[in-house]
Amino acid sequence: MSFQETLKAQRHNIRDYGMYIAFLAIVVFFTITTKGLFVSSRNIGNLVNATSYIAVLAVGMTLVIVIRHIDLSVGFLAGTLGAVAAMSLKYWHLPVSVTIPLVLALGVLAGLVTAFLVARMQIPAFVATLAGWLFYKGLLQLATRSRGTIIIENDIFNALGNGFIPDIPGIGFLPGVHKVTLLLGILAVILFIASEISNRKKTQAYHFEVLSPSMFILKLAFISAVIAGITWVLAGYQGLSWAAVVLLIVVLIYSYITSKTVIGRHIYAVGGNPEAAELNGISVKKITFLVFGSMGLLTALSGILYASWLRSATTIAGTGMELDAIAAAFVGGVAVAGGVGKVTGSIIGALVMASLTNGMNLLGWDISIQYIVRALVLAGAVVFDVATRKTGK
Amino acid sequence: MPETTAVVEMRNIKKNFAAVQALRGVDLVLRHNEVLGLMGDNAAGKSTLMKVLSGAYIPDEGEILIEGKKVHMADPLDARRLGIEMVYQDLALANNLDVTSNVFLGRETVSAQLIPIGVLDSRSMEQESKRLLDRLKIDIPSVRLLVERLSGGQRQAVAIARATAFNSKVIIMDEPTAALSVAAISKVLDLVRELKAQGASIIIISHRLEDIYSVSDRLVVMRQGRKVRDCPVTGDIDEFRERVVAYMIGARDDFANAVVD
């Protein structure tokens, strides 16, 4: 197969590739215009931490949109749950090991309440979660009214949003480079290559089509280079942050569930055709509860990351986060009509939006211009998405 | 055809929707390895009757026997467990998923069970659906194609393939040739013949007389919630058409004396 034919065969993947290329273009643009400041280890480290709580929300939002719903309540819910975490640590004197499970459980509960309204009471998700938006905004103000901002003084909790994974002390070579991060990066590359090769072999054993050898090696080399590059940049500052670790774990778990498990397939089936799913024995209600429950869990996680990052809970925590998460999902290729969209895409979407903000801040662009640029990128991404979907047919 | 036991026997099925008597005591028999055509004007009750058989509706009266055994079906999944598969008119396919996912929708093969999460055995499902499509001589280039990329005829074929994937006893097709091109219709009819050759028992609901004529062994005509005609498909098509139309519009009725209103 010639290269052009391969490209033609891969045309339906152009949506995915387009997003990665756009992300790369943004990175290159800001690297040049900020004279390298954008890709400095310190900036990338901060960028990852500032993206993590939105990216975690975007993962949950992806599934909510895939099953044709929306969740507007997650911003203030995250803020409220962050305040609960702060109060639990500061006023109830609960340890971190109790606080975090408690907040996560409350998040799941809140998600199930939304699911109850949507699946059982048949209230459109937009309305149900708009009510949730108001409700949690009120709850957050109620919780923080008497005390104002609640400062969190727990170091372990604050490390989640600000800390970095420890390094092995006393290694002489490569001074100033985080060795554990480097090691993890190398491990990730090896695991990635090994799993791709084993996957390819198994697929060939079943006589199914695989990428041509040259394309396969190109793909391996490109993704390995990206992982190695990110690792090198992160290792140059303080290494991998805990927030990045949390985000990576969330992405790995959710990618696996959505692409490799029965539940994942049923979620996409419900998004593609709820009536068909129901006729084939898939309970749309059950899936709705599951997806909103997971959204609640991730909202709680996002609230924890955000409160930890700020080392405090404020009366306005979470404002607008739901819209950032929704924007990230749409930029990442989630279809408004439901049924289509990958978790990894939404992460890239979140990174694209965060990189834009970060880069424009570094360049000192006016905040109003920043909004307009982000609007154009969001609209452009969706236009591209719709256009490639049409030609794909 | 050798005289065999009935795969399905429906006796005196009645179903009312508020004041409307949709089914007024219908008897229907499907024999082993038989293709039964079910015809009737709109609102004759044929779809309602098939929804009763596929478990979507629970009849007010009457009984259903599968291979001689009396059964009760509370929902479509019960019917499925008994080997009754329905190919819906709107096909009930998820267009955003690939062919394999649709064939196995709701009945995925699992390679490991991490309670409560089942891990998909994608390769064995792909292989199985490929084998299935080959066996039914269905022309689809890859089982990994998304259903939204298939033509109407190919989608119909996928829906039919799904109905045959799990050792079904009876396959019910609701208007399988509606909204298809002429070429696609002949392919679907070929598929029905192929299924029969492989031993399936099939009920086809259709408005298209030619299709029923070309693939069915026997014909049942319904009108106003009753069966008015039950006979083998014989004779030439013009004669067949004339007679069927007479029954459909109510000019003739073989079971008029059996009316119990």
HADDOCK unambig.tbl for C-alpha pairs under 7 A between the chains (distance, minus, plus):
assign (segid A and resid 260 and name CA) (segid B and resid 119 and name CA) 5.92 0.50 0.50
assign (segid A and resid 260 and name CA) (segid B and resid 120 and name CA) 5.51 0.50 0.50
assign (segid A and resid 261 and name CA) (segid B and resid 117 and name CA) 6.72 0.50 0.50
assign (segid A and resid 261 and name CA) (segid B and resid 118 and name CA) 5.58 0.50 0.50
assign (segid A and resid 261 and name CA) (segid B and resid 119 and name CA) 4.32 0.50 0.50
assign (segid A and resid 261 and name CA) (segid B and resid 120 and name CA) 4.93 0.50 0.50
assign (segid A and resid 262 and name CA) (segid B and resid 108 and name CA) 6.75 0.50 0.50
assign (segid A and resid 262 and name CA) (segid B and resid 118 and name CA) 5.45 0.50 0.50
assign (segid A and resid 262 and name CA) (segid B and resid 119 and name CA) 6.15 0.50 0.50
assign (segid A and resid 262 and name CA) (segid B and resid 120 and name CA) 5.74 0.50 0.50
assign (segid A and resid 263 and name CA) (segid B and resid 117 and name CA) 6.86 0.50 0.50
assign (segid A and resid 269 and name CA) (segid B and resid 94 and name CA) 5.72 0.50 0.50
assign (segid A and resid 272 and name CA) (segid B and resid 94 and name CA) 5.01 0.50 0.50
assign (segid A and resid 272 and name CA) (segid B and resid 95 and name CA) 6.14 0.50 0.50
assign (segid A and resid 272 and name CA) (segid B and resid 96 and name CA) 5.40 0.50 0.50
assign (segid A and resid 273 and name CA) (segid B and resid 93 and name CA) 6.97 0.50 0.50
assign (segid A and resid 273 and name CA) (segid B and resid 94 and name CA) 5.04 0.50 0.50
assign (segid A and resid 275 and name CA) (segid B and resid 92 and name CA) 6.87 0.50 0.50
assign (segid A and resid 276 and name CA) (segid B and resid 92 and name CA) 4.07 0.50 0.50
assign (segid A and resid 276 and name CA) (segid B and resid 93 and name CA) 5.76 0.50 0.50
assign (segid A and resid 276 and name CA) (segid B and resid 94 and name CA) 6.60 0.50 0.50
assign (segid A and resid 279 and name CA) (segid B and resid 76 and name CA) 6.96 0.50 0.50
assign (segid A and resid 280 and name CA) (segid B and resid 105 and name CA) 6.32 0.50 0.50
assign (segid A and resid 280 and name CA) (segid B and resid 106 and name CA) 5.28 0.50 0.50
assign (segid A and resid 281 and name CA) (segid B and resid 77 and name CA) 6.32 0.50 0.50
assign (segid A and resid 281 and name CA) (segid B and resid 106 and name CA) 5.59 0.50 0.50
assign (segid A and resid 282 and name CA) (segid B and resid 106 and name CA) 5.89 0.50 0.50
assign (segid A and resid 339 and name CA) (segid B and resid 96 and name CA) 6.14 0.50 0.50
assign (segid A and resid 340 and name CA) (segid B and resid 96 and name CA) 6.79 0.50 0.50
assign (segid A and resid 393 and name CA) (segid B and resid 149 and name CA) 5.77 0.50 0.50
